[in-house]
Amino acid sequence: MYNSERRKVVQVEEIFKALACKWRIEIIKQIAKQDLCMCDLEAANYIDKTTISRHIAILQNAGIIELRREGQKKRIILKDNRILELINLAEKIVEK
């Protein structure tokens, strides 16, 4: 396998690993609606800050989200809305 093909396979694997958690899927759905900060996610999901940070790091490392500093807060932004389409497709497969 060529290096670029191998790199793609690894990146796809990282995306699916990141999606293998109900909390991360929920976070993606929430930030697809609007850009949020960590404190918004903590309040909305009743998860402590450390756990949210860990999930955010996994999503960021997979290339699904990015963080943008706005003053004291870091906004969490979905890098590509097609990830939400992937989640929706998986949900449709489960419904059948």
C-alpha positions in Angstrom: 0.0 0.0 0.0 1.3 3.4 -0.9 2.1 5.9 1.9 -0.8 8.3 1.0 -3.3 5.4 0.8 -2.0 4.0 4.1 -2.3 7.5 5.7 -6.0 7.7 4.5 -6.8 4.3 6.0 -5.3 5.4 9.3 -7.3 8.7 9.2 -10.5 6.8 8.5 -9.7 4.4 11.3 -9.3 7.4 13.7 -12.6 8.9 12.7 -14.4 5.6 13.3 -12.7 5.2 16.6 -13.7 8.7 17.6 -17.3 7.9 16.7 -17.3 4.7 18.8 -18.7 6.5 21.8 -22.2 7.8 22.5 -20.9 10.9 24.3 -18.7 11.9 21.3 -21.6 11.4 18.9 -23.8 13.5 21.1 -21.1 16.2 21.2 -20.9 16.2 17.4 -24.6 16.6 17.1 -24.7 19.5 19.6 -21.9 21.4 17.9 -23.4 20.7 14.5 -26.3 22.9 15.6 -24.1 25.7 16.9 -20.5 26.3 17.9 -20.2 25.7 21.6 -17.5 26.0 24.3 -16.5 23.4 26.8 -18.6 24.9 29.6 -21.7 24.7 27.3 -21.1 21.0 26.7 -20.5 20.3 30.4 -23.8 21.9 31.3 -25.8 20.3 28.5 -24.5 16.7 29.1 -23.9 16.6 32.8 -20.4 15.4 32.3 -17.4 16.8 34.3 -14.9 19.1 32.6 -12.1 16.4 32.6 -14.3 13.9 30.7 -15.4 16.5 28.2 -11.8 17.5 27.6 -10.8 13.9 27.0 -13.7 13.5 24.4 -12.8 16.8 22.8 -9.1 15.8 22.5 -10.1 12.5 20.8 -12.4 14.3 18.3 -9.7 16.9 17.6 -7.0 14.3 17.1 -9.3 12.5 14.6 -9.7 15.8 12.7 -13.4 16.0 13.3 -13.4 19.3 15.3 -11.2 22.3 15.8 -10.9 24.7 18.7 -10.8 28.5 18.3 -10.0 30.8 21.1 -12.4 33.6 21.7 -11.2 35.6 24.7 -11.2 33.3 27.7 -13.2 30.6 26.0 -12.4 28.0 23.3 -15.1 27.5 20.8 -15.6 24.0 19.5 -16.3 23.9 15.7 -17.2 21.0 13.5 -14.6 20.9 10.7 -16.8 19.2 8.1 -20.6 18.7 8.4 -20.4 15.5 6.4 -19.4 13.7 9.6 -23.0 14.4 10.8 -24.2 12.8 7.5 -22.1 9.8 8.4 -23.8 9.6 11.8 -27.2 10.0 10.3 -26.5 7.2 7.8 -25.4 4.9 10.6 -28.6 5.7 12.4 -30.7 4.9 9.3 -28.8 1.5 8.9 -29.7 0.7 12.5 -33.4 1.6 12.0 -33.8 -1.0 9.2 
